Amino acid sequence: MPVEDKKIKHFIFMRFFTFRDPKYPYDIYDTNFLAKQLIFAQNNALPSLENQTNKNFELVFLVNHKFLADKKYEFIFSTLKESTTLPLTFIRQNDIPKLVNDAYDNYDFVIQSRMDFDDFVYKDAIADTHSKINECENILAYGYCKGYIYINKELYNWKVLFKGIGHYALMQSLLLKSSFAKKLPFIGIYTFDHTRVKPILKDFLEKNGIAFSENMFQQNSSTNAYIYFRHEFSHNDLVSNPGKTARISKQLQSITEGLTKEQLADEFGFHYELKSIK
């Protein structure tokens, strides 16, 4: 059966400060801080998703429970809704299982993808992910390992293969056949460490009496699929890998050959200034 004849529900989950990391140096409950973060969603992820050639997806923001309970945070929801033509849903991360399980009853396949609000994906990411339905017998973990990284108004090539077992979190996806998924304990896109998907998926399936096969995991390492956006508020640079951004910019050469601002706008919805590309 062709992909277009199958009923597909595709959730793209985007976390927006779902919890307070005590190591993170900013107060995530401060409204001024949050207003600055919304600008990244408005300029990065939302234009990138609006630029998709296939818009058969639902964008779901995962937000802190305090944002949903306190009216002073209403500006988060109104700002995001006014910034895009895409339909948006706002839930707590703990509500994902119910949302996905309900979809299994109405669709042949359910796709879960993850993406950060400050990053970009290429315009065919949704179409490409949907095409993988034809290669998904029951379950498929699919994602990208090649693209660009943006640091201080420069772009660099950024390809990491994660030893053949993971993907970047930028549009990392889990495709599930609904009739298969309903027989298992819930499994979601955040069940995995995105860098170690394959062994975690293998272990999960085997614990539930299902043999893992190699066609249940795929890396796309040929497509320039993302722009990984680094900035002063990046959790990775401030907490996970302090100083890594500065080291990257010293080790790599910025990209100029074969790239234009017009190409980046067309492919990614990217409009930031670049020092090396006029």
Residue pairs with C-beta under 8 A, 6 or more apart in sequence:
3 130
3 131
3 133
3 134
6 108
6 109
6 133
7 106
7 107
7 108
7 109
8 56
8 107
8 108
8 109
8 110
8 111
8 130
8 133
9 58
9 103
9 106
9 107
9 109
9 110
9 111
10 56
10 57
10 58
10 110
10 111
10 113
10 126
10 129
10 130
11 57
11 58
11 60
11 99
11 100
11 103
11 110
11 111
11 112
11 113
12 49
12 57
12 58
12 59
12 60
12 113
12 114
12 115
12 171
13 60
13 62
13 96
13 112
13 113
13 114
13 115
13 189
13 190
14 41
14 45
14 59
14 60
14 61
14 62
14 114
14 115
14 116
14 117
15 61
15 62
15 93
15 114
15 116
15 117
16 37
16 41
16 61
16 62
16 63
16 64
16 67
16 76
16 117
17 28
17 34
17 37
17 63
17 64
17 67
18 62
18 63
18 64
18 92
18 93
19 64
20 28
20 29
20 64
21 235
21 239
23 239
24 235
24 238
24 239
25 238
26 33
26 233
27 33
28 34
28 64
29 64
29 66
31 72
31 73
31 75
34 73
34 76
35 75
35 79
36 233
37 117
37 118
37 233
38 76
38 79
38 80
38 83
40 117
40 118
40 229
40 231
40 233
41 80
41 83
41 117
41 118
42 79
42 80
42 83
43 271
43 272
44 117
44 118
44 119
44 120
44 229
45 115
45 116
45 117
45 118
45 119
45 120
46 80
46 83
46 84
46 86
47 269
47 270
47 271
48 119
48 120
48 121
48 268
48 269
48 270
49 57
49 59
49 84
49 86
49 115
49 121
49 269
50 84
50 85
50 86
50 269
51 123
51 268
51 269
52 123
52 124
52 125
52 126
52 127
53 123
53 124
53 126
53 127
54 124
54 126
54 127
54 130
55 86
55 126
56 126
56 130
57 111
57 113
57 126
58 87
58 89
59 86
59 87
59 88
59 89
60 88
60 89
60 90
60 91
60 99
61 80
61 88
61 89
61 90
61 91
61 117
62 91
62 92
62 93
62 96
63 76
63 90
63 91
63 92
64 92
65 92
66 73
67 73
67 76
68 90
68 92
77 88
77 90
80 88
81 88
91 99
93 190
96 112
96 188
96 190
97 186
97 188
100 110
100 112
100 186
100 188
101 182
101 186
103 110
103 178
104 110
104 176
104 178
104 181
104 182
105 178
107 178
108 177
108 178
109 133
109 136
109 175
109 176
109 177
109 178
110 175
110 176
110 178
110 181
111 129
111 130
111 173
111 174
111 175
111 176
112 173
112 174
112 176
112 188
112 189
113 129
113 171
113 172
113 173
113 174
113 189
114 169
114 171
114 172
114 173
114 189
114 190
114 194
115 121
115 169
115 170
115 171
116 169
116 170
118 229
118 231
118 234
119 170
119 226
119 227
119 228
119 229
120 170
120 226
120 227
120 229
120 268
120 269
120 270
121 144
121 170
121 171
121 225
121 226
121 268
122 147
122 223
122 224
122 225
122 226
122 267
122 268
123 266
123 267
123 268
123 269
125 144
125 171
125 225
128 220
128 223
129 142
129 171
129 173
129 175
132 140
132 142
132 173
132 175
132 218
133 175
135 215
135 218
136 175
136 176
136 177
137 177
137 215
138 176
138 177
138 180
138 216
139 174
139 175
139 176
139 177
139 180
139 181
139 187
139 201
139 205
139 216
140 174
140 175
140 215
140 216
140 217
140 218
141 167
141 172
141 173
141 174
141 175
141 192
141 197
141 198
141 201
141 216
141 217
141 218
142 167
142 172
142 173
142 174
142 175
142 217
142 218
142 220
143 166
143 167
143 168
143 171
143 172
143 173
143 194
143 197
143 218
143 219
143 220
144 167
144 168
144 170
144 171
144 172
144 219
144 220
144 221
144 223
144 225
144 226
145 159
145 160
145 161
145 162
145 167
145 168
145 219
145 220
145 221
146 158
146 159
146 220
146 221
146 222
146 223
146 224
146 225
147 158
147 159
147 168
147 170
147 224
147 225
147 226
147 227
147 228
148 155
148 156
148 157
148 158
148 224
148 226
148 227
148 228
148 255
149 155
149 156
149 157
149 158
149 227
149 228
149 230
149 248
150 227
150 228
150 229
150 230
150 272
151 230
151 245
151 248
151 249
152 249
153 272
153 273
153 274
153 275
154 249
154 254
154 274
154 275
154 276
155 227
155 254
155 255
155 259
155 264
155 274
155 276
155 277
156 248
156 249
156 252
156 253
156 254
156 255
157 252
157 255
158 228
159 221
160 168
161 219
161 221
162 195
162 196
162 219
164 198
164 219
165 195
165 196
165 197
165 198
165 199
165 217
166 193
166 194
166 195
166 196
166 197
166 198
167 194
167 195
167 197
167 219
168 194
168 226
168 228
169 194
170 225
170 226
170 228
171 225
171 226
172 189
172 194
172 197
173 189
174 187
174 188
174 189
176 187
181 187
184 208
184 210
185 208
187 204
191 200
191 204
192 200
192 201
193 200
197 217
198 217
201 212
201 216
201 217
202 212
205 211
205 212
205 216
206 212
224 267
227 264
227 268
227 270
230 236
230 237
230 245
234 245
236 244
236 245
237 243
237 244
237 245
254 275
254 276
255 276
255 277
256 276
256 277
259 277
260 277
261 271
261 274
261 277
264 270
264 271
264 274
264 277
265 271
